[in-house]
């Protein structure tokens, strides 16, 4: 069972794959240690955290304005420059 969670490495479709692998690991862990074990709870917590990260990434994409999208593509344009005063 993998008990570490590195969301920075799991982005996009890799995040989907990480969720599927975490679910498989959680099921295996619970079968081996029992559904009331601490290891089983930790394994399902990892699944939950990965799913939450996927949800947060999805929400962040939806909240972008057209200016945000433009600035992502053209960060050096005048409209996108931010000045500290």
Backbone bond lengths (Angstrom), bond angles and torsions (degrees), N, CA, C in turn:
res aa  C-N    CA-C-N  psi(-1)  N-CA   C-N-CA  omega(-1)  CA-C   N-CA-C  phi
1 X - - - 1.447 - - 1.522 109.31 -
2 X 1.308 116.13 137.56 1.452 122.07 176.30 1.517 108.09 -94.33
3 X 1.339 117.45 121.46 1.460 120.05 -178.49 1.510 112.74 -105.71
4 X 1.318 117.03 1.34 1.458 119.51 178.04 1.520 108.91 -98.38
5 X 1.316 115.07 151.96 1.452 121.15 -177.50 1.510 108.01 -129.38
6 X 1.319 116.79 114.54 1.447 121.29 178.45 1.519 108.47 -122.00
7 X 1.328 115.55 92.97 1.449 121.25 -175.57 1.522 111.24 -74.27
8 X 1.328 118.36 -26.88 1.459 120.43 -179.06 1.520 111.49 -62.67
9 X 1.328 117.26 -31.93 1.449 119.83 178.89 1.520 111.43 -79.63
10 X 1.325 117.16 -22.77 1.456 121.32 -176.57 1.519 109.52 -102.76
11 X 1.322 116.74 94.96 1.458 120.69 -179.55 1.522 108.98 -124.18
12 X 1.340 115.89 147.36 1.460 120.72 176.66 1.505 112.53 61.85
13 X 1.333 115.75 -127.04 1.458 119.51 -178.61 1.521 111.20 -68.59
14 X 1.331 117.24 -25.71 1.459 119.61 175.22 1.523 110.66 -63.74
15 X 1.318 116.98 -32.06 1.455 121.44 177.35 1.522 110.08 -66.83
16 X 1.313 116.63 -41.46 1.467 120.82 176.51 1.529 110.08 -60.14
17 X 1.317 116.46 -44.05 1.464 120.92 179.66 1.518 110.46 -65.63
18 X 1.328 116.91 -39.58 1.465 120.49 178.92 1.521 110.94 -63.85
19 X 1.336 117.11 -36.96 1.464 120.44 177.84 1.527 110.24 -64.42
20 X 1.321 116.20 -46.25 1.466 119.91 179.53 1.534 111.76 -61.34
21 X 1.331 115.80 -42.24 1.471 119.66 178.56 1.523 111.09 -66.13
22 X 1.334 117.09 -38.60 1.461 120.82 179.55 1.526 111.02 -66.42
23 X 1.330 116.96 -36.94 1.464 120.24 177.36 1.520 110.13 -65.23
24 X 1.319 116.48 -43.86 1.469 120.65 177.81 1.529 110.70 -61.36
25 X 1.346 116.62 -45.18 1.466 121.04 178.16 1.527 111.08 -61.83
26 X 1.335 116.77 -40.51 1.462 120.54 -178.94 1.522 110.71 -65.15
27 X 1.310 116.88 -43.71 1.473 120.17 178.65 1.523 111.15 -62.30
28 X 1.327 116.41 -43.52 1.465 120.66 179.22 1.520 110.77 -64.13
29 X 1.318 116.70 -44.66 1.461 121.53 179.79 1.522 111.08 -61.46
30 X 1.319 116.88 -43.18 1.462 120.27 -179.66 1.528 111.56 -68.56
31 X 1.325 116.85 -35.05 1.464 119.85 176.40 1.528 111.21 -65.55
32 X 1.334 116.47 -39.54 1.466 120.46 -177.72 1.524 112.97 -77.43
33 X 1.322 117.30 -40.24 1.465 121.31 -172.29 1.524 114.35 -104.44
34 X 1.311 117.42 -7.74 1.453 120.75 -177.08 1.514 111.17 95.95
35 X 1.325 115.36 149.81 1.465 119.39 -175.00 1.523 113.24 -74.35
36 X 1.313 118.36 -12.37 1.466 121.55 178.96 1.529 112.90 -101.90
37 X 1.321 117.31 7.15 1.463 120.34 -177.14 1.524 111.46 -79.27
38 X 1.315 115.23 158.91 1.470 121.09 177.87 1.527 110.38 -66.17
39 X 1.315 117.19 -37.66 1.473 120.14 179.64 1.523 111.33 -63.49
40 X 1.318 116.74 -37.57 1.465 120.83 177.56 1.529 110.16 -64.03
41 X 1.318 116.68 -43.64 1.466 121.01 179.64 1.525 110.76 -63.21
42 X 1.317 116.89 -42.19 1.470 121.20 179.04 1.526 110.27 -63.71
43 X 1.312 116.91 -41.88 1.464 120.69 -179.19 1.527 110.86 -62.28
44 X 1.324 117.24 -42.04 1.469 119.89 179.34 1.524 111.20 -73.97
45 X 1.325 118.20 -28.22 1.472 120.77 173.82 1.527 110.50 -63.25
46 X 1.324 116.64 -38.76 1.460 121.22 177.99 1.524 110.14 -63.29
47 X 1.335 116.53 -42.98 1.466 120.71 177.16 1.528 109.93 -59.69
48 X 1.320 115.73 -45.65 1.467 120.68 -179.44 1.525 112.11 -61.44
49 X 1.328 116.84 -42.23 1.472 120.76 179.26 1.524 111.60 -64.65
50 X 1.313 117.25 -40.78 1.463 120.43 178.02 1.527 111.15 -64.52
51 X 1.325 116.43 -41.90 1.462 119.80 178.63 1.529 111.07 -65.90
52 X 1.322 116.94 -36.96 1.461 120.64 177.55 1.525 110.56 -65.07
53 X 1.315 117.58 -41.16 1.466 121.02 178.06 1.523 111.01 -63.05
54 X 1.329 116.66 -40.52 1.465 120.30 177.52 1.529 109.78 -61.60
55 X 1.308 117.32 -42.18 1.457 121.96 179.12 1.529 111.48 -64.16
56 X 1.340 116.36 -42.19 1.465 120.61 179.09 1.526 111.35 -63.92
57 X 1.315 116.60 -40.90 1.466 120.00 178.54 1.524 110.65 -65.10
58 X 1.318 116.82 -38.87 1.459 121.02 179.07 1.526 110.81 -65.09
59 X 1.327 117.01 -42.02 1.464 120.93 178.61 1.527 111.33 -66.26
60 X 1.314 116.92 -38.10 1.470 120.27 -179.84 1.522 110.68 -63.79
61 X 1.316 117.50 -36.97 1.461 120.84 178.26 1.523 110.87 -67.12
62 X 1.326 117.33 -37.94 1.455 120.85 -176.95 1.519 112.40 -73.77
63 X 1.311 119.11 -26.22 1.452 122.19 -175.90 1.522 113.85 -84.87
64 X 1.316 118.60 -0.25 1.450 121.03 -178.56 1.523 110.72 -77.24
65 X 1.321 114.93 138.58 1.459 120.94 174.90 1.525 109.39 -86.44
66 X 1.312 116.22 172.99 1.457 119.44 177.85 1.531 110.78 -64.93
67 X 1.345 117.06 -32.46 1.464 120.06 176.05 1.528 110.26 -66.12
68 X 1.337 116.95 -41.50 1.466 120.04 177.33 1.525 110.76 -59.39
69 X 1.315 116.40 -45.22 1.466 120.39 178.99 1.523 111.13 -62.51
70 X 1.335 116.41 -41.61 1.466 120.74 178.24 1.527 110.59 -62.16
71 X 1.323 116.38 -44.73 1.470 120.69 -178.44 1.528 112.00 -67.65
72 X 1.327 117.01 -29.96 1.458 119.63 174.53 1.526 110.96 -63.64
73 X 1.324 116.01 -37.32 1.471 120.67 -179.39 1.528 112.29 -82.43
74 X 1.355 116.97 -30.72 1.465 121.86 -175.58 1.531 110.13 -132.96
75 X 1.320 118.13 70.89 1.468 120.19 -173.81 1.530 114.53 -66.26
76 X 1.323 118.81 -20.30 1.461 120.91 -177.56 1.525 113.52 -94.34
77 X 1.316 118.70 1.85 1.449 120.00 179.85 1.522 110.62 -70.72
78 X 1.318 116.82 157.09 1.464 122.76 -175.09 1.524 111.37 -59.09
79 X 1.320 116.92 -39.18 1.460 121.23 -177.47 1.528 112.84 -64.02
80 X 1.316 116.41 -22.42 1.466 121.15 -173.43 1.519 114.60 -102.51
81 X 1.316 117.90 -6.39 1.454 121.19 -178.70 1.516 110.45 -72.86
82 X 1.319 116.29 139.13 1.456 122.19 178.72 1.521 107.26 -119.35
83 X 1.321 115.60 128.65 1.460 120.99 -177.63 1.516 110.10 -110.61
84 X 1.328 117.40 136.23 1.452 122.94 171.94 1.532 107.61 -88.74
85 X 1.306 116.12 133.14 1.455 119.32 -177.09 1.504 110.37 -105.67
